[in-house]
Amino acid sequence: MLHIRLLLNCELGEDITSPVIRIRDKYYTMPVPVSTLIADGWTIRESETAEYIKGNGSDWVGLQLEGQYMHTIAKNFNANAVTPENAWVTEMTFGESDLNLDAEFSGGIRLGMSEAELLSLLENTNLQYEKEESGDYFYYVINMKTNESDEQRIVSFYQGESGYHDIDSAYAIEIVDREPDFSAVEAKSEETEESAEETGDKDNAAAVTLLDSAQALVDAGIDQNKDSIKVILEQIKTSLGDSNANAVQLLDSAITLLESDSVDAASVSALLSSVKVLL
């Protein structure tokens, strides 16, 4: 079963459990499609990246943006093998020795905050967290368990005397998506699968669910969501393989429209509806 983790019109807020993060002037939710990062200017470092990622598996991907490097885990949520461009980044670490980019997180968690400030934020939530120590370092491991996200955040502090980092100042924040169970999306998928069983077409249930997600993004605003829509359509193409050439051809046409300077939402919706009929 595929899990789609896309929030419409995402923005930072006061809710500490929100999966939204800002990197420079872009907003993301975890996990982040590799193709979305590429569209935003990141490039793949082939020497640090797996050639392909097996179905429902994970592997390494290396990314670079203006002298900043990220070597992290990418997850394939599809049953078939995909290239890294069609996988999803599930872990990111921000800080002095990692991504030294302007980044911001919902709910007030930030680089440079004190331990007392972090605890003050956590005391006003029902989140589970643990403090772990290792030599000159200690970490707060926070489990973000909500209906929209089951990611984990690890906030790191330094308590040594060598001056590697400032004392009592969060020097790194790691975000890890642990493949949460999205109740709303999963329930919808199960309903689709039950309908598919009745028609003898269970294999296409996940593709229909993805189409619905793509259409929701079109309805929310095709211009700001076209990169995410393209990611979903590529996932559908991969899931269909060679089993439905006509549907794949329509999906290619929709992707071509999304790549044009002026995107007509009605035309894209019409193509998505046609694909759904073929499934």
C-alpha positions in Angstrom: 0.0 0.0 0.0 1.4 3.4 -1.0 1.4 6.3 1.5 1.2 9.8 0.2 2.4 12.5 2.6 1.6 15.8 0.9 0.0 18.7 2.7 -1.8 21.3 0.6 -0.8 25.0 1.0 1.7 24.0 3.7 3.1 26.7 5.9 4.8 26.9 9.3 2.6 27.3 12.4 2.6 27.1 16.1 1.7 23.4 16.1 4.9 21.6 17.1 3.6 18.3 15.6 3.2 19.8 12.1 5.5 18.0 9.6 6.1 21.2 7.7 9.7 22.5 7.4 11.1 25.5 5.6 14.5 25.3 3.7 15.4 28.7 2.5 12.2 29.9 0.7 10.7 26.5 0.1 8.3 24.5 2.3 8.2 20.7 2.5 6.7 17.9 4.5 8.5 14.7 5.3 9.3 12.6 3.4 10.3 14.8 0.5 10.2 13.6 -3.1 13.8 13.6 -4.4 12.4 15.0 -7.7 10.9 17.9 -5.8 14.3 18.8 -4.3 15.9 18.5 -7.8 13.2 20.9 -9.2 14.2 23.3 -6.4 17.8 23.3 -7.5 19.4 20.3 -5.8 21.6 18.0 -7.9 22.4 14.4 -7.3 25.9 13.4 -6.4 26.2 10.1 -8.4 29.2 8.9 -6.4 27.1 8.9 -3.2 23.9 7.6 -4.7 22.5 4.2 -5.4 21.9 3.2 -9.0 18.3 2.2 -8.1 16.2 1.5 -5.1 14.4 -1.8 -4.8 10.7 -2.1 -4.3 9.6 -1.0 -0.8 13.3 -0.6 0.0 15.7 2.2 1.1 19.1 3.2 0.0 21.6 6.1 0.0 21.2 9.3 -2.0 23.7 12.2 -2.2 22.4 15.7 -2.9 24.1 19.1 -3.3 22.9 22.7 -3.3 25.3 25.6 -3.6 28.1 24.0 -1.7 25.9 22.3 0.8 25.8 18.5 0.9 23.3 16.0 2.1 24.0 12.2 2.2 20.9 10.6 3.4 18.3 7.8 3.1 15.8 7.7 0.3 12.7 5.4 0.5 10.8 3.7 -2.4 7.2 3.4 -1.4 6.4 1.5 -4.6 6.5 -2.3 -5.1 8.7 -1.9 -8.2 12.3 -0.7 -8.2 12.8 2.9 -9.1 15.7 5.3 -9.8 16.6 7.6 -6.8 14.9 10.5 -8.6 11.5 8.7 -8.0 12.2 8.0 -4.3 11.5 10.0 -1.2 14.1 11.5 1.2 13.1 10.2 4.7 15.9 11.8 6.8 17.4 15.3 7.0 19.9 16.7 9.5 20.4 20.5 9.9 23.2 22.2 11.8 26.8 23.4 11.7 28.4 20.1 10.5 25.5 19.1 8.2 23.1 21.3 6.2 24.1 24.8 7.1 21.1 26.3 5.3 18.5 28.7 6.5 15.9 26.3 7.9 12.9 26.6 10.2 10.5 24.2 11.8 6.9 24.4 13.1 6.2 25.0 16.7 9.3 26.9 17.6 12.0 24.2 17.5 15.1 25.9 16.1 18.8 25.7 15.9 20.5 27.7 18.7 17.7 27.2 21.2 18.5 26.3 24.8 17.6 23.1 26.6 15.2 25.0 28.8 13.5 26.5 25.8 13.1 23.1 24.2 11.7 21.6 27.4 9.3 24.5 27.8 7.9 23.7 24.3 7.6 20.0 25.0 5.9 20.5 28.4 2.9 22.0 26.6 2.4 18.9 24.4 1.6 15.2 24.9 4.6 14.1 22.9 6.8 11.3 24.1 10.5 12.2 24.3 13.7 10.9 25.9 17.0 12.4 26.8 20.1 10.4 25.8 23.7 11.2 26.6 27.0 10.2 24.9 30.2 11.7 26.2 30.3 15.5 25.5 26.9 15.4 23.8 23.2 14.9 24.8 20.2 14.5 22.6 16.4 14.8 22.9 14.6 12.2 20.8 11.0 13.4 20.2 8.4 11.2 18.6 5.9 13.3 16.5 2.9 10.9 16.6 -0.1 12.5 15.0 -2.6 11.6 12.3 -0.6 13.5 9.7 2.9 12.5 10.7 4.9 10.0 12.7 8.3 11.6 12.2 11.0 11.8 14.8 13.0 14.8 15.7 16.4 14.6 17.4 17.7 17.9 18.9 21.4 17.7 19.8 23.3 19.7 22.4 27.0 20.0 23.4 28.2 19.9 27.0 32.0 19.5 26.6 34.9 21.9 27.1 36.7 21.7 23.8 34.7 24.4 22.1 33.4 22.3 19.2 29.9 23.9 19.7 28.3 26.5 21.9 27.2 25.3 25.3 23.5 24.9 25.9 22.7 25.7 22.3 21.0 23.2 19.9 23.7 22.7 17.2 21.8 20.1 15.1 18.3 19.0 14.4 17.6 15.7 12.7 14.2 14.8 11.2 13.4 11.2 10.5 10.3 9.9 8.9 9.6 6.4 10.2 7.0 5.3 7.6 3.9 6.3 9.5 0.5 4.7 9.1 -1.7 7.5 7.6 -5.1 6.5 8.8 -7.0 8.8 6.4 -5.1 7.8 3.3 -5.0 4.1 4.3 -8.7 4.0 4.9 -9.3 5.5 1.5 -6.9 2.9 0.0 -8.7 0.1 1.6 -12.1 1.3 0.3 -10.6 1.5 -3.2 -9.1 -2.0 -2.9 -12.5 -3.5 -1.8 -14.1 -1.9 -4.8 -11.3 -3.2 -7.0 -11.7 -6.7 -5.7 -15.4 -6.6 -6.8 -14.3 -5.7 -10.3 -11.4 -8.0 -10.4 -8.9 -5.1 -10.7 -7.2 -5.0 -7.3 -3.8 -4.3 -8.8 -4.9 -0.8 -9.9 -6.3 0.2 -6.5 -3.2 2.1 -5.4 -3.0 3.9 -8.7 -6.6 5.1 -8.3 -5.8 6.4 -4.8 -2.8 8.3 -6.2 -4.9 9.8 -9.0 -7.3 11.1 -6.3 -4.3 12.7 -4.5 -3.1 14.3 -7.7 -6.6 15.7 -8.5 -6.8 17.1 -5.0 -3.5 19.0 -5.6 -4.9 20.2 -9.0 -8.0 21.6 -7.2 -5.9 23.2 -4.5 -3.8 25.2 -7.1 -2.0 23.7 -10.0 0.7 26.3 -10.4 2.1 25.9 -6.8 1.6 22.2 -6.7 2.6 21.0 -10.2 6.0 19.6 -9.1 4.2 17.4 -6.5 1.6 16.4 -9.1 4.3 15.3 -11.5 5.9 13.2 -8.7 2.6 11.4 -8.1 2.0 10.8 -11.9 5.5 9.3 -12.2 4.7 7.0 -9.3 1.5 5.9 -11.0 3.4 5.2 -14.3 5.9 3.1 -12.3 3.2 1.1 -10.6 1.4 0.4 -13.9 4.5 -0.7 -15.7 3.6 -2.3 -19.1 0.2 -3.4 -17.9 -1.8 -0.4 -19.3 0.0 1.4 -22.1 -3.0 3.7 -22.9 -3.1 5.0 -19.3 0.7 5.5 -19.3 0.4 7.5 -22.6 -2.3 9.8 -21.0 -0.1 10.2 -17.9 2.8 11.3 -20.2 0.5 13.8 -21.8 -0.5 15.2 -18.4 3.2 15.5 -17.3 4.0 17.3 -20.6 1.2 19.8 -19.8 2.6 20.3 -16.3 6.0 21.1 -17.7 4.7 23.9 -19.9 4.9 27.6 -18.8 1.1 28.0 -18.8 -0.7 25.0 -17.3 -4.4 24.5 -17.9 -5.9 22.8 -14.9 -9.0 21.7 -16.8 -6.9 19.9 -19.4 -4.9 18.1 -16.7 -8.1 17.1 -14.8 -9.6 15.8 -18.0 -6.5 13.6 -18.6 -6.6 12.3 -15.0 -10.3 11.4 -15.4 -9.5 9.5 -18.6 -6.7 7.6 -16.9 -9.1 6.7 -14.0 -11.6 5.3 -16.5 -8.9 3.1 -18.0 -8.1 1.7 -14.6 
